[in-house]
Amino acid sequence: MRAAIIAVGSEMLGISKVDTNSLEVTRHLEEWGVELVRKSVIGDHAADLGRELRETLDSCDVVIVMGGLGPTEDDVTKDVVAGVLGIPMREEGEVLAKMVALFANRGYPMPETNRKQALVFEGHGYLRNPRGTAPGFHLEIDWSGRTRHLWIFPGVLNELRGMLEADFGPWLQMLGLPRRHWRTLRIIGMPESLADEKLKAFYEKYRDTPVTILASRGEISLHFYALGSEDEAYAKLLAMEADAREALGERVYGTGDDTIEMVIGRMLLSRGETVAIAESCTGGLLSTRITDVAGSSQWFPGGVVAYSGDVKMSMVGVDPAHIQQHGEVSEEVARGLAEGARRRFGATWGIGVTGIAGPDGGSEEKPVGTVHIAVASNAGVEHRKIYFAGGRENVRRFATNAALDLLRMGMRRA
């Protein structure tokens, strides 16, 4: 069974907004073994959407359209579908009454323009939308003598998710296709090319199983799946995971939706330990990532964004002589930050980060992208000097990944 996704909205053709909704749909398709063969973004133009809809219905069994169901003039999805399929629309009283009541609860009357959202396709049902005003649709149609399934959803992510879980997912399950069982390994501390090289024997062994390796700013994810019953698939996935771990070793830090900060938190919690931070060039990003993990207060007492030299000395206790002799971006200052954070917050571990994120501030001796990272414990201080390219945001993200991994490896050895 072949599927296509059409995201509707001119805003996604510019630089201000990216189509991420299709990822939600793709997740459901992959889980239930439906092959996604086409994905497109179409502006709010009826003629363009009509052409795309006809082409996808010609070649795909399932077509999912997202967006264009709002009350404004540029919301053209239903009009286009009605024209392409030759299905008239009618006003649905239940949908209209819900909208009127919703606006009344907000304290003002429903604008007349919202009335178009109550239009549904004559002779077809609609999907209720408990999280918004626009209903969705599942139209089973005859297209040139072939059965096609056209799904239409709002473009608002929260509303889309609700309908996917309530309507789309259960329908896919009823198709009886072989279910895909996915496994994802999370890798850190090596470039994609090196991971790919180490996995050559793995690829060869599982050449008949689709395997995908993806890199994203200092991290890598390895994705593979198995078809069949849950027990059979689970056994195969475990075997594949074991082989991948043997090839990659300690660079595998987690599975599934794990993040490095989540793994760090579980390690600290299981050991009854804590970590504190003193960061400079990362500007609080390292602390943000840690506190994004629910329950992090149990293992993260606090941190300091020590951006200036004065703060490094007064708040964290970095030796002024180290700053004078070596500069703020140096091994000595990173070590001082890590030890100072650990001491100031009474933590088991301390992380110190200092560097030049750019785009200015670099020199021949210390170019933009130079970062010093240190991790302190009662056993001493471990330091890394690393160069990161790719601009300010990249340097900060890579630096926080490297800092968390240095802590992870230190805990593994302790």
C-alpha positions as CSV (number, residue, x, y, z in Angstrom):
1,M,0.0,0.0,0.0
2,R,1.4,3.4,-1.1
3,A,0.8,6.7,0.6
4,A,1.4,10.4,-0.1
5,I,1.3,13.4,2.3
6,I,0.3,16.9,1.1
7,A,1.0,19.8,3.5
8,V,-1.0,22.9,2.6
9,G,0.2,26.4,3.5
10,S,2.2,29.1,1.7
11,E,4.0,29.9,5.0
12,M,5.9,26.6,4.7
13,L,7.3,27.6,1.4
14,G,9.2,30.5,3.0
15,I,11.9,30.6,5.7
16,S,9.6,31.2,8.7
17,K,7.9,27.8,9.1
18,V,8.9,24.2,8.4
19,D,6.5,21.3,7.8
20,T,6.9,19.1,10.8
21,N,3.4,17.8,10.9
22,S,4.1,15.3,8.2
23,L,6.5,13.6,10.6
24,E,3.6,12.8,12.9
25,V,1.7,11.2,10.0
26,T,4.9,9.3,8.8
27,R,5.3,7.8,12.3
28,H,1.9,6.2,12.0
29,L,2.4,5.0,8.5
30,E,5.8,3.4,9.3
31,E,4.4,1.7,12.4
32,W,1.7,-0.1,10.4
33,G,3.7,-0.9,7.3
34,V,2.3,1.6,4.8
35,E,5.0,2.8,2.3
36,L,5.3,6.6,2.1
37,V,6.3,7.4,-1.5
38,R,5.6,11.1,-1.8
39,K,5.6,14.2,0.4
40,S,4.8,17.7,-0.8
41,V,4.2,21.2,0.4
42,I,1.7,23.2,-1.6
43,G,0.9,26.9,-1.2
44,D,-2.6,28.3,-0.6
45,H,-3.5,28.2,-4.3
46,A,-6.5,26.2,-5.4
47,A,-5.1,25.3,-8.9
48,D,-1.8,24.1,-7.5
49,L,-3.5,22.0,-4.8
50,G,-5.9,20.5,-7.3
51,R,-3.1,19.4,-9.6
52,E,-1.2,17.8,-6.7
53,L,-4.2,16.1,-5.4
54,R,-5.0,14.5,-8.8
55,E,-1.5,13.3,-9.3
56,T,-1.3,11.7,-5.9
57,L,-4.7,10.0,-6.2
58,D,-3.4,8.6,-9.6
59,S,-0.5,6.8,-7.9
60,C,-1.3,6.3,-4.2
61,D,-3.8,4.3,-2.3
62,V,-3.8,6.6,0.7
63,V,-3.5,10.4,0.5
64,I,-3.2,12.6,3.6
65,V,-3.9,16.3,3.3
66,M,-3.0,18.6,6.2
67,G,-4.0,22.3,6.6
68,G,-6.2,24.7,4.8
69,L,-9.3,24.0,6.9
70,G,-9.4,27.4,8.7
71,P,-12.0,30.2,8.3
72,T,-10.0,32.6,6.2
73,E,-10.1,33.2,2.4
74,D,-6.8,31.4,1.8
75,D,-8.1,28.2,3.4
76,V,-9.0,26.4,0.2
77,T,-8.6,22.7,0.9
78,K,-12.3,21.7,1.2
79,D,-13.2,23.7,-1.9
80,V,-10.5,22.0,-3.9
81,V,-11.4,18.5,-2.7
82,A,-15.0,19.1,-3.5
83,G,-14.2,20.3,-7.0
84,V,-11.7,17.5,-7.8
85,L,-14.0,14.8,-6.5
86,G,-17.3,16.3,-7.6
87,I,-18.8,16.1,-4.1
88,P,-21.1,19.0,-2.9
89,M,-20.8,20.4,0.6
90,R,-23.4,21.1,3.2
91,E,-23.5,22.8,6.5
92,E,-23.3,20.5,9.5
93,G,-25.4,21.7,12.5
94,E,-23.4,19.8,15.1
95,V,-20.1,21.4,14.1
96,L,-21.7,24.9,13.8
97,A,-23.3,24.6,17.3
98,K,-20.0,23.6,18.8
99,M,-18.2,26.6,17.3
100,V,-20.9,29.0,18.4
101,A,-20.6,27.7,21.9
102,L,-16.8,27.8,21.9
103,F,-16.8,31.4,20.9
104,A,-19.5,32.2,23.5
105,N,-17.3,30.7,26.2
106,R,-14.5,33.0,25.1
107,G,-16.8,36.0,25.6
108,Y,-17.6,37.1,22.1
109,P,-19.8,36.0,19.2
110,M,-18.5,33.8,16.4
111,P,-17.3,35.7,13.4
112,E,-19.4,34.9,10.3
113,T,-16.2,33.7,8.5
114,N,-15.9,30.7,10.8
115,R,-19.2,29.4,9.4
116,K,-17.2,27.8,6.5
117,Q,-15.6,25.5,8.9
118,A,-19.0,23.8,9.5
119,L,-19.1,22.7,5.8
120,V,-18.8,18.9,5.3
121,F,-19.0,16.7,2.3
122,E,-22.4,15.5,1.3
123,G,-22.9,11.8,1.7
124,H,-19.7,11.3,3.8
125,G,-19.0,11.4,7.5
126,Y,-16.6,13.7,9.2
127,L,-14.0,13.3,12.0
128,R,-14.8,15.1,15.3
129,N,-12.1,17.5,16.5
130,P,-12.3,17.8,20.3
131,R,-9.2,20.1,20.3
132,G,-10.4,22.7,17.8
133,T,-13.1,24.0,15.5
134,A,-12.3,22.3,12.1
135,P,-13.5,18.7,11.6
136,G,-11.4,16.3,9.7
137,F,-12.5,13.8,7.0
138,H,-11.9,10.3,5.8
139,L,-13.3,9.9,2.2
140,E,-13.3,6.4,0.6
141,I,-13.7,7.1,-3.1
142,D,-13.5,5.4,-6.5
143,W,-10.8,7.1,-8.5
144,S,-10.5,5.8,-12.1
145,G,-11.8,2.4,-11.0
146,R,-9.5,2.1,-8.0
147,T,-10.4,2.6,-4.3
148,R,-8.6,5.5,-2.7
149,H,-8.6,6.7,0.9
150,L,-8.4,10.5,1.3
151,W,-7.7,11.8,4.8
152,I,-8.0,15.5,5.5
153,F,-6.7,16.9,8.8
154,P,-6.3,20.4,10.3
155,G,-2.8,21.8,10.2
156,V,-2.7,22.7,13.9
157,L,-0.3,20.2,15.4
158,N,-2.2,19.5,18.6
159,E,-5.5,19.0,16.7
160,L,-3.7,16.8,14.2
161,R,-2.2,14.6,16.8
162,G,-5.6,14.0,18.4
163,M,-7.2,12.9,15.2
164,L,-4.2,10.7,14.3
165,E,-4.5,8.8,17.6
166,A,-8.3,8.6,17.6
167,D,-9.0,7.9,13.9
168,F,-6.0,7.4,11.6
169,G,-4.0,5.0,13.7
170,P,-6.8,2.6,14.5
171,W,-7.8,2.6,10.8
172,L,-4.2,1.7,9.8
173,Q,-4.2,-1.1,12.4
174,M,-7.4,-2.6,10.9
175,L,-5.7,-3.0,7.5
176,G,-3.9,-6.1,8.7
177,L,-0.6,-5.2,7.2
178,P,2.6,-6.6,8.7
179,R,3.5,-4.2,11.5
180,R,6.9,-2.6,11.6
181,H,8.8,-2.8,15.0
182,W,11.5,-0.2,15.2
183,R,14.7,0.0,17.2
184,T,16.8,3.1,17.5
185,L,20.3,3.3,19.0
186,R,21.7,6.7,20.2
187,I,25.4,7.3,19.6
188,I,27.6,10.1,20.7
189,G,31.3,11.0,20.6
190,M,32.2,9.9,17.1
191,P,31.7,11.3,13.5
192,E,29.1,9.7,11.3
193,S,31.8,8.5,8.9
194,L,33.6,6.6,11.6
195,A,30.4,5.0,12.9
196,D,29.6,4.0,9.3
197,E,33.0,2.4,8.9
198,K,32.7,0.5,12.1
199,L,29.2,-0.8,11.0
200,K,30.4,-2.3,7.7
201,A,30.1,-5.9,9.0
202,F,26.7,-5.0,10.5
203,Y,25.4,-3.7,7.2
204,E,26.6,-6.8,5.4
205,K,25.0,-9.1,7.9
206,Y,21.7,-7.4,7.7
207,R,21.7,-6.3,4.0
208,D,18.1,-7.3,3.6
209,T,16.9,-5.1,6.5
210,P,16.6,-1.4,5.9
211,V,19.1,0.4,8.2
212,T,19.4,4.2,8.4
213,I,22.1,6.2,10.1
214,L,21.4,9.9,10.8
215,A,23.8,12.6,12.2
216,S,22.7,15.7,14.0
217,R,25.1,18.1,15.7
218,G,27.3,15.8,17.6
219,E,25.0,12.9,17.9
220,I,24.1,9.9,15.6
221,S,21.0,7.7,15.5
222,L,20.9,4.3,14.0
223,H,17.4,3.1,12.9
224,F,16.4,-0.4,11.9
225,Y,13.2,-2.4,11.9
226,A,11.7,-5.9,11.7
227,L,8.4,-7.1,10.4
228,G,6.2,-9.8,11.8
229,S,4.8,-10.8,15.2
230,E,5.9,-8.9,18.2
231,D,7.9,-11.8,19.6
232,E,9.7,-12.6,16.3
233,A,10.5,-9.0,15.6
234,Y,11.7,-8.3,19.1
235,A,14.1,-11.3,18.9
236,K,15.5,-10.0,15.6
237,L,15.9,-6.5,16.9
238,L,17.7,-7.6,20.0
239,A,20.1,-9.5,17.9
240,M,20.7,-6.5,15.6
241,E,21.2,-4.3,18.6
242,A,23.8,-6.6,20.1
243,D,25.8,-6.6,16.9
244,A,25.6,-2.8,16.6
245,R,26.7,-2.4,20.2
246,E,29.6,-4.7,19.6
247,A,30.7,-2.6,16.7
248,L,30.3,0.8,18.3
249,G,31.1,0.0,21.9
250,E,30.7,2.6,24.6
251,R,29.7,5.2,22.0
252,V,26.2,3.9,22.2
253,Y,24.6,5.8,25.0
254,G,20.9,5.0,24.7
255,T,17.9,3.7,22.7
256,G,14.6,4.9,21.4
257,D,13.7,8.4,22.5
258,D,16.6,8.7,24.9
259,T,18.6,11.9,25.1
260,I,22.1,12.2,26.5
261,E,20.8,14.4,29.3
262,M,18.1,11.8,30.2
263,V,20.7,9.1,30.4
264,I,23.0,11.2,32.5
265,G,20.1,11.8,34.9
266,R,19.3,8.1,35.2
267,M,23.0,7.3,35.9
268,L,23.3,10.0,38.6
269,L,20.0,9.0,40.2
270,S,20.9,5.4,40.4
271,R,24.2,6.2,42.0
272,G,22.8,8.8,44.4
273,E,25.1,11.5,42.9
274,T,24.7,15.0,41.7
275,V,26.3,17.4,39.1
276,A,26.7,21.2,39.1
277,I,27.7,23.4,36.2
278,A,29.7,26.6,35.5
279,E,29.4,27.5,31.8
280,S,30.5,30.4,29.8
281,C,30.3,30.2,26.0
282,T,27.2,27.9,26.1
283,G,25.3,30.7,27.9
284,G,23.0,28.4,30.0
285,L,22.2,25.9,27.3
286,L,23.9,23.1,29.2
287,S,21.8,23.9,32.3
288,T,18.7,24.2,30.2
289,R,19.2,20.8,28.6
290,I,19.6,19.2,32.0
291,T,16.6,20.9,33.6
292,D,14.5,19.9,30.6
293,V,14.5,16.4,32.1
294,A,11.6,15.9,34.5
295,G,12.9,15.3,38.0
296,S,16.3,16.8,37.4
297,S,16.1,18.6,40.7
298,Q,17.0,15.3,42.4
299,W,20.5,15.3,40.8
300,F,21.1,18.9,39.7
301,P,21.4,21.4,42.5
302,G,22.3,24.3,40.3
303,G,24.6,26.0,37.9
304,V,26.2,29.4,37.0
305,V,26.4,31.2,33.7
306,A,29.8,32.7,34.3
307,Y,30.1,34.8,31.2
308,S,32.5,37.5,32.4
309,G,35.9,37.1,34.0
310,D,34.7,38.8,37.1
311,V,31.8,36.3,37.5
312,K,34.2,33.4,36.9
313,M,36.3,34.6,39.8
314,S,33.7,35.9,42.2
315,M,30.9,33.4,41.7
316,V,32.8,30.2,40.9
317,G,36.3,30.9,42.5
318,V,38.4,30.7,39.3
319,D,42.0,31.7,40.2
320,P,42.6,35.3,38.8
321,A,46.2,34.3,38.0
322,H,44.9,31.6,35.6
323,I,42.8,34.2,33.7
324,Q,45.7,36.7,33.6
325,Q,48.2,34.1,32.4
326,H,46.2,31.9,30.1
327,G,43.0,33.9,29.3
328,E,39.4,33.0,29.9
329,V,39.3,30.4,27.2
330,S,41.9,28.0,28.5
331,E,42.3,24.6,30.1
332,E,43.2,26.2,33.4
333,V,40.0,28.2,33.5
334,A,37.8,25.2,32.4
335,R,39.3,23.2,35.2
336,G,38.7,26.0,37.6
337,L,35.1,26.3,36.5
338,A,34.5,22.6,37.0
339,E,36.1,22.4,40.4
340,G,34.4,25.7,41.5
341,A,30.9,24.5,40.4
342,R,31.4,21.2,42.3
343,R,32.6,23.0,45.4
344,R,30.1,25.8,45.4
345,F,27.1,23.5,45.0
346,G,28.4,20.6,47.1
347,A,27.9,18.3,44.1
348,T,29.6,14.9,43.3
349,W,30.5,16.1,39.8
350,G,31.3,19.5,38.3
351,I,31.3,20.6,34.7
352,G,33.1,23.6,33.4
353,V,32.8,25.0,29.8
354,T,34.5,28.0,28.3
355,G,35.2,28.8,24.7
356,I,34.7,31.1,21.7
357,A,31.3,30.6,20.1
358,G,31.7,33.4,17.5
359,P,31.2,34.8,15.1
360,D,33.8,37.3,16.6
361,G,36.4,37.0,19.3
362,G,38.7,34.5,17.8
363,S,42.5,34.8,17.2
364,E,45.2,32.8,15.4
365,E,46.0,31.0,18.7
366,K,42.4,30.6,19.7
367,P,40.1,30.5,16.6
368,V,36.3,30.7,16.8
369,G,35.0,27.3,17.7
370,T,37.7,26.6,20.4
371,V,36.1,25.1,23.4
372,H,37.6,23.8,26.7
373,I,35.6,21.4,28.7
374,A,36.4,19.9,32.1
375,V,34.7,17.5,34.5
376,A,35.7,17.4,38.1
377,S,35.1,14.7,40.8
378,N,36.8,13.7,44.0
379,A,39.2,11.6,41.8
380,G,40.4,14.7,39.9
381,V,39.7,16.7,36.8
382,E,39.5,15.5,33.2
383,H,39.9,18.1,30.4
384,R,39.2,18.2,26.7
385,K,40.1,20.9,24.1
386,I,37.9,20.6,21.0
387,Y,37.3,22.7,17.9
388,F,33.7,23.0,16.6
389,A,32.7,24.6,13.3
390,G,29.4,25.7,11.9
391,G,28.5,29.0,13.6
392,R,27.5,30.1,17.1
393,E,24.5,27.8,17.5
394,N,26.4,24.8,16.3
395,V,29.4,25.5,18.6
396,R,27.1,25.7,21.6
397,R,25.1,22.6,20.8
398,F,28.2,20.5,20.0
399,A,29.9,21.8,23.2
400,T,27.0,20.8,25.4
401,N,27.0,17.3,23.8
402,A,30.7,16.9,24.4
403,A,30.4,18.1,28.0
404,L,27.6,15.6,28.8
405,D,29.5,12.8,27.1
406,L,32.7,13.6,29.1
407,L,30.6,13.4,32.3
408,R,29.0,10.1,31.1
409,M,32.4,8.5,30.4
410,G,33.8,9.7,33.7
411,M,30.9,8.1,35.5
412,R,31.4,4.8,33.6
413,R,35.0,4.7,34.7
414,A,34.4,5.7,38.3
